[in-house]
Amino acid sequence: MAKKAQATWGGRFSAGPAELMLKFSESISFDARLAPFDIQGSKGHSAMLAHVGILTAKERDAIHAGLDAIRAEIEAGKFTWSTQLEDVHMNIEQALTKRCPAAAKLHTARSRNDQVATDMRLYFKAACTDLVQRIDAAQRAILAVAEANPDVLIPGYTHLQRAQPVFVAHHLFAYLEMLQRDAERFAVVQDHANWCPLGSGAIAGTTLPIDREFSAKQLGFIDDAGRPRVTQNSMDAVSDRDLYIEFASACALVGVHLSRMAEDLILWMSAEFKFVDLPDAFCTGSSLMPQKKNPDSMELIRGKSARLQGNLHTLLTLAKGLPLTYNRDLQEDKPPVFDSHDQTAICLEVLAGTFAGMKFHPERCAAAVADPALLATDLADYLVRAGVAFREAHHAVGAVVKLAEQKGVPLDRLSDADVAAVHPKFGPDWSESFILAKAMARRTGTGMPGPAQVKRQLARWKKLLG
Ligand code: ARG
């Protein structure tokens, strides 16, 4: 039943927590992954304590050696985590105490509140670097597909109805733009993480003569000029979770982007489109229907994006009703953050792997894009070039479309006389509007899918992604 009061905070207790309470309140099952950051934070903090004379150099060195040994033990998988000790902070401190007496001074002028805030900021900086690298890898995989299919045209869609022709590379470059903004968002989150909360204590700092700037420098919380960046309000520093929400939001947006890409690939792989074949390695079969090859990797990405949004929502709701400052509710901030990180990471990897093995079917793409109706707007532009107002041109081409439908012929198979009867400005060259290569070449402006632009964008992305 009730346990003996714990050493770290048990002084005013006559009984320890119930087994059920230990099981309920532990966080070691998920915050153990903060260990490298917790150790880094403790080394920075003890270096500062020695710097201001609270620890001797010898005590600091003993603490550092002990922490290094614990780190090695953890990395080797030999460290035993105990739920009795609640969380990563107390597990490591306890292990250190067993090794060196100076450990009893380590928690001077520190609370688990500013400790966990520091650990998480160090973690976020590393997590953002990790995700930016994975975004980069996914972008490279997409770019390689664009580069391998420079001449393939497909219909672009609005309302999932064929709209206008685009080079598939242009479509893929749209994904690169989305991912580029995602990477920029993580860079912003990383910058927001780069403020050191250490020294905020539990809520109101400390009466001891610490040097917060020294700790910040030790831990790499510095600006571009190498100046330390320390948080400016102790109450905000231990209770703010904006950063967590921003991180989860950036992950959720990656999820939305990946989900839209996944949806395109799922459609493109269906027999109805058959623009692409996805690699066997990222598809699965049916236990019943022998012929099936399903794009499960893409469907799971679409599904996991829901989970990423859920994590963001969890964090928003977690923070909204809390009075300042720290409340134990906040321990629940970690599972959604870690899950968002892990799921975003694996989704990016799976997307890259799927793109790396995907193959376009050029003949299917060519057949789909051959529909002359995709260039109806070009026909209206033809009239505009002949001096007709666009609204009038749009109406005339609409009538041409209707006529073709009535006659049961493709748009470009109507006779010159038929179209001239619809509008006198249709000259004998009207049907040249349907020459695909010519039509594409007319799209010369920045961001348009003309061949010269696509070439330019390819060069731009190759340079950007190195
Ligand atoms: N495991 C705790 C958390 O993640 C650490 C902070 C505990 N602070 C406290 N006052 N009980 O929130």
Residues whose N, C-alpha, C, O or C-beta is under 5 A from the ligand:
A	BS01	LIG	S27 D87 R112 N113 V116 L330 Q331
